Amino acid sequence: MIWINLAGLGLITLIVWWFWLYKAKTSEVQSGSIEVRVKDGVYQPANITIPANESVQILFFREDATPCAEMLVIPDLEISETLVLNKQVTVTVPASPAGVYPFHCQMQMYRGALIVK
Amino acid sequence: MNNSTEVNDAEKSQSCCCSAKKQQQVSSEANCHDNTIVSDDSNSVSEYHLIIEGAGCASCVGKIENALKSVLGVESAEMNFAQRTVLVTGNASEEKLIKAVEQAGYNAKLSNSESEEDALEEKEQADWQYYKKLMREMTIALTLGIPLMIYSLVVGEMTVTTFTEQMVWLAVGLLTLGVMVFAGKHFYIGAWNSFKNHSANMDTLIALGTGTAWLYSMVVVFAPEVVPLMARHVYFEATAMIIGLINLGLALEIKARGKTSEAIKRLIGLQAKTARVIRDDKDLDIPIEDVLLNDLIRVRPGEKISVDGDVVEGHTSIDESMLTGEPMPVEKTEGDQVVAGTINKSGAIVFKATRVGKDTALAQIINMVKRAQNSKPPIGRLADVISAYFVPVVMIIAVVSALAWLNFGPSPAVAFAIVSATTVLIIACPCALGLATPMSVMVGVGKAAEAGVLIRNGEALQTASKITTMILDKTGTITEGAPKVTDIIVAGSQTEDEILLLVASLEAGSEHPLAMAIVESAAEKGISPKKVTDFASLSGMGVQAKLQSKRLLFGNEKLMKQQGIAIDQFLDKAQQLAAEAKTPMYFAVDAELAAVIAVADPIKSDSIEAIKRLQNNGIRVVMLTGDNRMTAKAVASMVGITDFVAEVMPEDKAKKVAEYQANGEIVGMTGDGINDAPALAHANVGFAIGTGTDVAIESADITLMRGSLHGLADAIAVSKATLTNIKQNLFGAFIYNVAGVPFAAGVLYPFFGLLLSPVIAGAAMAFSSLTVVTNANRLRLFKAKEH
C-alpha cells in the first residue's frame, strides 16, 4: 500500500510541476507579426514573446468549430475579437509596457499569454 | 520567425481579409484558407475588387487600368467607371496595387464585400453544422450507453467472472472504444494538446474521467485476476453515457448561446445592404461597402438610410427609434443629418455621404456593443482566478480521493477508488464558472443597447448598479437646452406679433441665448426683423436702439427703473414668472412699458417621471447648474429635486462630484458629454446624454442615445438586473462545484452510504453550463418599467 500512496503523491507532484511550475516555451514575434492557430482545443503557439513598447499583429486563424473558441479576449488590453471560423483575423496589440498579458476564450478553456519583454 | 508561423512573402501580402477569390488550387493545403491565397510558387491567381476614389472623368479609366497593369504579376485590370471599382486579377500584392493607383493620382482601397450580416450568417451556419455534429455524436454514444445503462439497472452489477462474460465485455469494450473515437475524439485531442501546452481544461477532465473508467474496465476484462473478486466490475456504460450526455449538453449550449447575441444581430440587421448613389446623373444600386465619401444618395419613402450624411434635397420624417429608443419620427430637411440604419418614413430625399463604412454611427455603436459584451466586470475576476487553477486542483482532488478510498475504504476499495476518482473528474465543471459572467454581460449590454443605452464596458455596468447619488446637469439634461419665449404679456396697445417684430429687430445682432430665443421665436412665426439704428448694449441690464422714430428699450427691472419707466403693476407677474423658472424681461417703446417677455429653457416632458424613477430606486438625485439660485430652485422644485447646487462654474463641476465622493457616495454624473467631460470622467460612472444619434459615443462610461432621462433609469435598471443575474450564475456555479466535487469524492459515504454514479455526474456536468446560459437568457425578458 505504501507504494501506491507514494505513486499517488508522485502523481500529485507531477501535476503541480507540469501545470504550474514548468515554464512553457514561448514563440517570439518577428517582423511585427505572428500567426496563432486555434485548433483542437488550444492556441498554437500559446505563449508569445513580444517586444515592449512596440505594436505587433497577431494573426489568429480559427480552425476549431467549438463555439467556445469563437471569442478571443485580452482583458488587460481591453481587446475582444470574434474569431471567424476558417478565416484569418488580425488582432493588433498596441505598444505595451513589459509584463504578462493573458489571453483566452470567454470561458478560459483556451488559454495563452503575451509575454511582453 | 517561429517555425509554426513561417509564411512566405506572398502569404504575408495576401493574407488579409479581402475579396480575393481562389482561382487556382494552391499547392499547399495547410496554407490555403478560404479567400486567402498563399502560394509556394508564383502561379496562384487572385481577384481583387478595388474601390477608386477621386476618379471624376471617363479618361481616368485608362490611366488607372494602365497603372495597375504595369504592376508585376497583374494579368488584367478592368474598371467599372460608374461604380468606381476595378477588378484586378493576378498574383500581385494588394499593397502594390493600391500604391500603383496612388501613384497615378487617385486613392484606392480594397472592397470588403462581405458584410457583417453575411459574416453572422456564416457563423450561424458554422454553429448549426457543429450542433448537428454534436447531436450525431451524442446519438452514437447514447445508442450504446442507454442499453448498457438499462442492463446495469435491470440485471445489476456488470461483473466479469466467467470466460463468456469476459468475451462479451471485451466486445462491449471495443464498441465503447469506437464511441470514444467516433463521438469523443475531440475531447481526447483537446486534452492531449492542452497537456502538451502545460495547461488543462474541460477536455482534460472528460478525457481523464472517461479514459480511467474505460482503462480500468479493460483491465478487468483482460486480467480479472489482478483485481479483487468484488471489484471486477466494468464501467463501459459510464464512458459511453458521459460522452453522449456531454455532447448533448454542448449542443444545447450552442442553441442557447445563439440567443444571447440577439441584440447585436438586431443592430447588424439594421444596416442596409445597398445604397442608391447618383453618379453621372444616373441612379446606381451599389453595395454599401462601395459607397464613397461625398457620394450623393437617393432615399425613397420606406427605405433605409445606408450611410451617415447631410440632407441636400427634399424633406422627410425619419424613424430613429431603432437606435435611440425615441418613438417619435424626426423631421429632416436640407442641412439636417441622417444616420445609417434609420428608416425614411414619408418623403424622398437626397443626402451627401459624410461618414461611410466603419465610421458611421451605427458601425461605431455595433463595435462598442460588441466590445462591451466581451468585457468583464470586476465581479467576474475571482471566477477567472479560480478558473486558472481549477482543473489541476480537481485532478489532485481525484488522486487524493482515490488514495483515501484505497487506504480507508471498504472492500472492494479499488472499485470505489476508481468510481470516486472518475466521478470527481467528471462532475467538476469549469465551464459553468467561466460562462457565469460573460453570458450575463452579453445579454445585459445587448438589452441596454435595445433601449438606446450604450454601456462602454463591464466595469461601468457593475458600478452603475451601485450608484447612490446621481448628479444631473440642468441645461440640456433636465431641460431641453434650448431657451424659448414662453410668455408675452402685452402692457400697451400693440399685438404680440408687433411686439415680437420690434424686440426681434432690436436683438437680431446679439448672440446672447435669450436674444437668440426671441429671434427664433419671431422666425417661427414668419416675422423678419427690421434694421435698427443707434444700437447700444447697456452692460448687465439690456439693450436699446431706434427703429424709424421709435426708441426701443429691452432689459431687466434695473434698466427700467434707471430709465424711469413705470413697471410696478407688472412686478408681481414678473416674480411669478421667475418662480416658474422663467426669466422675465421688460420691453419699452418710447419710455412706455409695452410688454413683459419671459424666456425659459423648457423642462423635458418626461424629466419629472424619470427623476421619480431614480428616486424610487433609492438614488439621491442632485441638480448642478451654472444658473442663478432663483431659477435653479424653481427648476429643481418643478422636477421634484430637493438637492441642488446653483451658480457652479463649468470647471468646478468635477470638484462638486469629488465632494460627494468624499462623503462616501458612489456618484453618477449625467451631462452632455462635451462641456461636462471633466465631471463625467471624475464620476464613478459618467453618463453622456445625447439628442438623436449625434452623440459623442466614446466620451462617457454610458451613453444615452436619446435625450430622455428615462434612458438613465433604464441604464441603472438593466445594470442592476444584469448584476443580479451574474451573482445568481456565479453562486450557482460555485455551489455546484463546491458541493458536487466532495459529494463525488464520497464524503457522504461514511455517514449515509451515498456515492455518486459517474453517469449522474456526467449529466450534472453537461447541464450545469447549460443552466448558466439559460439563466443569462432570462435577462432577455427583462423590461425596464417605463418601456
Interface residues (C-beta under 8 A of the other chain):
Chain A: M1 I4 N5 G8 L11 I12 I15 V16 W18 F19 W20 Y22 A24 S27 E28 Q30 S31 S33 I34 E35 V36 R37 K39 D40 G41 V42 Y43 Q44 P45 A46 L59 F61 A65 T66 P67 C68 E70 M71 V73 P75 E78 S80 T82 V84 L85 N86 K87 Q88 V89 T90 Q106 M107 Q108 M109 Y110 R111
Chain B: M1 N2 S4 T5 V7 K12 S15 C16 C17 H33 D34 T36 A119 E122 K123 A126 D127 Q129 Y130 K133 H186 I189 G190 A191 N193 S194 F195 K196 N197 H198 S199 A200 N201 M202 D203 L250 E253 I254 R257 K370 R371 Q373 N374 S375 K376 D384 S387 A388 Y389 V391 P392 M395 I396 V399 V400 A402 L403 L406 N407 P430 C431 G434 L435 P438 N457
